[in-house]
Amino acid sequence: MSPSTTDSLAERLVAGDRRALARAITLVESDDPRGWELVREVYPKTGQAAIVGLTGAPGAGKSTLISALTKLRREQGRSVGVLSIDPSSPFTQGALLGDRIRLTEHFLDKEVFIRSMANRGALGGLSEATLQAALLMDAAGRQDIFLETVGVGQAEVDIIDHADTVVLVLMPGSGDSIQALKAGVMEIPDIIVVNKADHPLTETMVREIRGVLSLAPAEGRQIPIVRTEAARGEGVPELSAELDAHREWIEAEGMLSERRRRNLRSEVISICANRLRRDLESRLQTDPEFEALLAEVVERRLDPASAASRVLEDLEG
Amino acid sequence: MSPSTTDSLAERLVAGDRRALARAITLVESDDPRGWELVREVYPKTGQAAIVGLTGAPGAGKSTLISALTKLRREQGRSVGVLSIDPSSPFTQGALLGDRIRLTEHFLDKEVFIRSMANRGALGGLSEATLQAALLMDAAGRQDIFLETVGVGQAEVDIIDHADTVVLVLMPGSGDSIQALKAGVMEIPDIIVVNKADHPLTETMVREIRGVLSLAPAEGRQIPIVRTEAARGEGVPELSAELDAHREWIEAEGMLSERRRRNLRSEVISICANRLRRDLESRLQTDPEFEALLAEVVERRLDPASAASRVLEDLEG
């Protein structure tokens, strides 16, 4: 690809061209240097989108919820981007396909751009690639960007830390998530949704959540708990209003720029650290000295930390 | 501390002195160089213990289970070490205290050593410190070491990847964990326990687990599903037998040394990568050039990846 082709890809992307956006994300996802180059070019156009991250256990209904939110946002005349972070295991490839099917009703709408990103086992690289993809959507003029991660742990929350607003989606009976919140395995999100709220245990769960939140420092704002039934669209306007309210609040308090500054700082450091690790791994991949060192570790003649020190000394020397 | 004091600490530790072991783990946990030095010294004595990792959502009953297993192993004349990886959040400090209370019945038994390790937000440092602590217990002659992590995600499984045998503890109704397994968020463990098996939904859950496992590659061994009621000791002898059976199997197939070699390899690389990251962070902490670079990123004049490239160029230059 010649530089002029890249230029025109950037131009088409900023003009909102869907195919250019799809191609750009593919470049980023495959760690192609042209992808990073593109982000560099269009970066000045970013910072306009409202980025919302949604996390929660598989099956909690995040995709259905995002589909319903997308419908509502489109009715309000806003353009939407959806990024699903899709963990793929060696044996359940495509297990989450069902989730994506829930979004098909938007496939023909040019103002809705949906993309799954797979966890390819790159060390922390998925989080990097996700931010780059979100930046590309932002530059392409998407006004609302929904990031979706699957899982119940701090790692999942870290991925959506690029978001301006973090939403935890629970469903009645999803005891593990609430226990994780209670135990502090997961930080308190900005908004909590109890989806499938027609379940008889909904109010029990809401009380449990209130109990957990009452232990958390208030920070001048109560965490809203929104009951939804995403499949029927119920509670979705309320959730949408809470998203707007949170955004207004962080903007008014000057927290949005503070949050973005903090996120960008940790992003730069993470990109550096991942590259250092990747370089290290590729150097050690076929290094006979490292294999000899490792043999000593396996035979219990050299401990892992001392072996690490020697590797680092060799690097510096 | 003079070298001779360290020597005697190592000697006392290898002789099985509990106070020496406690002191040694504290040194490792506080990232004291003397801790690393100690591990270096006693490392040749390690590799004897059977290390079992247990993971699962908070509330699944892991501590009760470990307590019951400890009782049984003690009756068999074996010495036991327990390491609880205890995530602490800024607002629920001590939330897991209740878990530790379940282990108090063993506090007076000198052949049982129980220790909690807190997540201090060190970047990946907890996993490092956990392995070091496990090595210390191993050198101190503990025959069975139980590592306990709280959470439902790959990050939690990674921490107990130092173990020879990985056990996932579920309870009926803990839908999130099984969903995580199904979706491939979490890798298949060596043994699955359904605890609180007096629950009416136990058999439904066992069927669900069988369904998930039927999608997984067999690798020459069926993953056992053990029903327990840890609080009453039920099913614990069966679990104990499955732990032994798994260990025999990996030893017979030559997989134990293969697994340990792989674990030690990734451990050495992780220690290196964490040190590189920590060095980077401390260099950037008060670096005015980095702050200037960051200001450009925040003002959307320089993208995060390009900023990272410049940081790395400066490091090398």
Interface residues (C-beta under 8 A of the other chain):
Chain A: W36 V39 R40 Y43 P44 K45 T46 G47 A57 P58 G59 P87 S88 S89 P90 F91 T92 Q93 A95 L96 L131 Q132 L135 V150 G151 V152 G153 Q154 A155 E156 G173 S174 G175 D176 S177 Q179 A180 K182 A183 G184 V185 E187 I188 L215 A216 P217 S257 R260 R261 L264 R265 E267 V268 I269 I271 C272 A273 R275 L276 R277 L280 E281 L284 L293 L294 V297 V298 R300 R301 L302 D303 P304 A305 S306 A307 A308 V311 L312
Chain B: W36 V39 R40 Y43 P44 T46 G47 A57 P58 G59 P87 S88 S89 P90 F91 T92 A95 L96 L131 Q132 L135 V150 G151 V152 G153 Q154 A155 E156 G173 S174 G175 D176 S177 Q179 A180 K182 A183 G184 V185 E187 I188 L215 A216 P217 S257 R260 R261 L264 R265 E267 V268 I269 I271 C272 A273 R275 L276 R277 L280 E281 L284 L293 L294 V297 V298 R300 R301 L302 D303 P304 A305 S306 A307 A308 V311 L312
